[in-house]
């Protein structure tokens, strides 16, 4: 019998939403989508009930539950594909032989799901039912080599069966551009998902995610959607807040564009059927004397409450999410201590510790935007940064970090960097035509190539930087300089020549905590 995972209560609830009724006899899941939803479920062959004297047979072991795939296969069946397969089976002995063999294997697999004692009892009490259990093929078909339902054959093939009809159905769907995944992740049967919005100093990030498992049955965050909207909230920090509040003030324009972005992204999350949405602010929100005005605008536009993360919790969450960027061999070698450097728009967090444990951390109020602000009018009219000003920038970044940050970094054995300017730098070094999270995640960024990129960015005009291969977002043509300057200065402080880039950071950490129920409002 092929392996399948046991059905959880979450799986049963998902399938009930997928098919519109309670799944009877469901004992496992043999195929899931990347979002963690059951696509093919395994059923018990013999169903018993208190109000039935005669046991009920369920001849289908593997059946398709995913609405996306069910709809796609139904479209094939409407084209008389079953009849065409039946004709081919009469004309193609090799195809008929393969299918007949699979029918016999399927019957054996179905029988193996019934205990020896129950099988003996069924044979004594209902010998006819016992034969219908042990002899027919896929879906209870009794015609040798026959085809009854394409959904059943595809389900069998997706579960690992050597099913020639299911294999051809799969190929037909692929040829027509139909993926086994529902691309927009809006399947009504998807497991409960949450939406997390991070209001950062440079951008607003949305993550829609659900809880799932990897092949080893370990908990895994399933990312269903991720979007970034650059709003430059920290650019709006100027002067002082009104009413005697301490701290610089966010401008009305910065509040407007940020709250609009939150409202738009929250609407997208709701359209995906999330069970909960949370909004969290970081450094620019923490430091603003009038953050209450931003919270009110977000409440009015999006109907959501803005919570503010402490620097310590921000560092912990980024650390939890980013550690998996390390190659397995290096992660094992560095099990004693890993450093995660999270470079935001207005702050940078350095967290050091063992994966799975609470790290020690320090937060410093310098980020990819605020580092550049310290240069005053450092850029020339065309957006170049003269080499002497680059030296000033690196020196400023180096001096801003306290000795405690240096001490933490020197205790680490492996290093991971997180943040929009970091992933943007990786995209530039990889010369990506379009942003590819899989290529960026785990990318090994060397100090020498990072510094060369930084020098090159400073030498180019702003318009030339925009046209660079790998400059995915024009909104980061300046902030990528500030972020890379911070990273280079910290690499020098730690005396290291490489870091690994993580595509997962704060929002993934927030989502994982929220799904586990360990994140307070």
ZIPE-V274939 format. One record per residue. N is the residue number from 1. RES is the residue in one small letter. OMEGA is omega in whole degrees, -180 to 180 (none if undefined). Layout:
BEGIN
n;res;omega
N;RES;OMEGA
N;RES;OMEGA
END
This chain:
BEGIN
n;res;omega
1;x;180
2;x;-179
3;x;170
4;x;180
5;x;178
6;x;-179
7;x;176
8;x;176
9;x;177
10;x;178
11;x;-179
12;x;178
13;x;179
14;x;-179
15;x;177
16;x;177
17;x;-179
18;x;-173
19;x;176
20;x;177
21;x;179
22;x;179
23;x;-179
24;x;174
25;x;-178
26;x;-179
27;x;-179
28;x;177
29;x;-179
30;x;179
31;x;177
32;x;171
33;x;-178
34;x;176
35;x;177
36;x;-178
37;x;172
38;x;172
39;x;176
40;x;-180
41;x;180
42;x;-176
43;x;177
44;x;-175
45;x;-178
46;x;-180
47;x;178
48;x;-178
49;x;-179
50;x;-176
51;x;179
52;x;176
53;x;-179
54;x;179
55;x;179
56;x;179
57;x;172
58;x;-170
59;x;-178
60;x;179
61;x;-178
62;x;177
63;x;-173
64;x;178
65;x;-176
66;x;-179
67;x;180
68;x;-179
69;x;179
70;x;180
71;x;-179
72;x;180
73;x;178
74;x;178
75;x;177
76;x;-180
77;x;179
78;x;179
79;x;178
80;x;-177
81;x;179
82;x;180
83;x;-180
84;x;177
85;x;180
86;x;177
87;x;-180
88;x;-180
89;x;177
90;x;-175
91;x;-174
92;x;-177
93;x;-179
94;x;178
95;x;-180
96;x;-180
97;x;178
98;x;-178
99;x;179
100;x;178
101;x;180
102;x;176
103;x;-178
104;x;178
105;x;-180
106;x;179
107;x;178
108;x;179
109;x;179
110;x;-179
111;x;-178
112;x;179
113;x;178
114;x;-179
115;x;-180
116;x;-179
117;x;180
118;x;180
119;x;178
120;x;-180
121;x;180
122;x;-179
123;x;179
124;x;-173
125;x;-177
126;x;-177
127;x;178
128;x;177
129;x;-179
130;x;178
131;x;178
132;x;177
133;x;-169
134;x;-173
135;x;-176
136;x;-179
137;x;-174
138;x;178
139;x;-180
140;x;-178
141;x;-178
142;x;177
143;x;-177
144;x;178
145;x;-176
146;x;178
147;x;-177
148;x;-174
149;x;-178
150;x;178
151;x;-179
152;x;-180
153;x;177
154;x;179
155;x;179
156;x;-179
157;x;-180
158;x;178
159;x;177
160;x;-180
161;x;177
162;x;-174
163;x;-175
164;x;179
165;x;177
166;x;179
167;x;180
168;x;176
169;x;178
170;x;-180
171;x;178
172;x;178
173;x;-180
174;x;180
175;x;-180
176;x;178
177;x;180
178;x;179
179;x;173
180;x;177
181;x;172
182;x;-168
183;x;-177
184;x;177
185;x;-179
186;x;176
187;x;-178
188;x;179
189;x;-178
190;x;177
191;x;-178
192;x;-180
193;x;177
194;x;175
195;x;179
196;x;177
197;x;176
198;x;177
199;x;-178
200;x;-178
201;x;-178
202;x;-174
203;x;170
204;x;-178
205;x;175
206;x;171
207;x;171
208;x;-174
209;x;176
210;x;179
211;x;179
212;x;180
213;x;172
214;x;-176
215;x;-180
216;x;179
217;x;175
218;x;-180
219;x;-178
220;x;177
221;x;179
222;x;-178
223;x;-177
224;x;178
225;x;178
226;x;-180
227;x;178
228;x;176
229;x;-180
230;x;-178
231;x;178
232;x;179
233;x;-178
234;x;176
235;x;-179
236;x;179
237;x;-179
238;x;177
239;x;-179
240;x;178
241;x;179
242;x;175
243;x;177
244;x;179
245;x;-179
246;x;177
247;x;179
248;x;-175
249;x;169
250;x;179
251;x;179
252;x;-179
253;x;179
254;x;178
255;x;-177
256;x;-175
257;x;179
258;x;180
259;x;176
260;x;178
261;x;178
262;x;-179
263;x;-180
264;x;-178
265;x;177
266;x;177
267;x;178
268;x;179
269;x;180
270;x;-180
271;x;179
272;x;174
273;x;-179
274;x;179
275;x;-177
276;x;175
277;x;176
278;x;178
279;x;-179
280;x;178
281;x;-180
282;x;-165
283;x;-177
284;x;179
285;x;179
286;x;-172
287;x;-175
288;x;177
289;x;-179
290;x;180
291;x;178
292;x;178
293;x;177
294;x;179
295;x;-180
296;x;179
297;x;178
298;x;178
299;x;-177
300;x;-175
301;x;-173
302;x;-178
303;x;-177
304;x;178
305;x;180
306;x;174
307;x;-178
308;x;179
309;x;173
310;x;178
311;x;-178
312;x;-180
313;x;178
314;x;180
315;x;-180
316;x;-177
317;x;177
318;x;180
319;x;-179
320;x;-175
321;x;-169
322;x;-173
323;x;-176
324;x;175
325;x;-179
326;x;172
327;x;-176
328;x;-178
329;x;-179
330;x;179
331;x;179
332;x;-180
333;x;-177
334;x;-176
335;x;179
336;x;-176
337;x;177
338;x;176
339;x;174
340;x;179
341;x;-177
342;x;-177
343;x;177
344;x;-180
345;x;-176
346;x;177
347;x;176
348;x;178
349;x;175
350;x;-180
351;x;-177
352;x;178
353;x;176
354;x;176
355;x;-179
356;x;178
357;x;179
358;x;-177
359;x;166
360;x;-174
361;x;173
362;x;179
363;x;-178
364;x;-176
365;x;171
366;x;-179
367;x;-176
368;x;177
369;x;-175
370;x;175
371;x;179
372;x;-179
373;x;-180
374;x;-180
375;x;-177
376;x;-179
377;x;-176
378;x;-180
379;x;176
380;x;-173
381;x;-179
382;x;177
383;x;177
384;x;174
385;x;-178
386;x;-174
387;x;180
388;x;177
389;x;174
390;x;177
391;x;177
392;x;-179
393;x;180
394;x;179
395;x;178
396;x;180
397;x;-178
398;x;-176
399;x;-177
400;x;-178
401;x;-177
402;x;178
403;x;180
404;x;178
405;x;178
406;x;-179
407;x;179
408;x;-176
409;x;-178
410;x;178
411;x;-177
412;x;178
413;x;177
414;x;-170
415;x;179
416;x;178
417;x;-175
418;x;174
419;x;-177
420;x;180
421;x;179
422;x;179
423;x;176
424;x;177
425;x;178
426;x;179
427;x;178
428;x;-180
429;x;177
430;x;-179
431;x;-178
432;x;174
433;x;175
434;x;-173
435;x;-179
436;x;-178
437;x;-178
438;x;178
439;x;-177
440;x;-176
441;x;-178
442;x;179
443;x;-180
444;x;-178
445;x;-180
446;x;-178
447;x;-177
448;x;180
449;x;177
450;x;179
451;x;177
452;x;178
453;x;-180
454;x;179
455;x;-180
456;x;180
457;x;-179
458;x;-179
459;x;-176
460;x;172
461;x;180
462;x;180
463;x;177
464;x;177
465;x;-180
466;x;-176
467;x;-180
468;x;176
469;x;-177
470;x;177
471;x;-172
472;x;-178
473;x;178
474;x;180
475;x;-177
476;x;-175
477;x;177
478;x;-175
479;x;178
480;x;177
481;x;179
482;x;-180
483;x;-180
484;x;178
485;x;178
486;x;-178
487;x;179
488;x;-179
489;x;179
490;x;176
491;x;178
492;x;180
493;x;-179
494;x;-178
495;x;180
496;x;-178
497;x;178
498;x;171
499;x;175
500;x;-176
501;x;176
502;x;175
503;x;-180
504;x;-177
505;x;-171
506;x;-176
507;x;177
508;x;177
509;x;177
510;x;-178
511;x;-180
512;x;178
513;x;-179
514;x;180
515;x;180
516;x;180
517;x;-176
518;x;180
519;x;180
520;x;-179
521;x;none
END
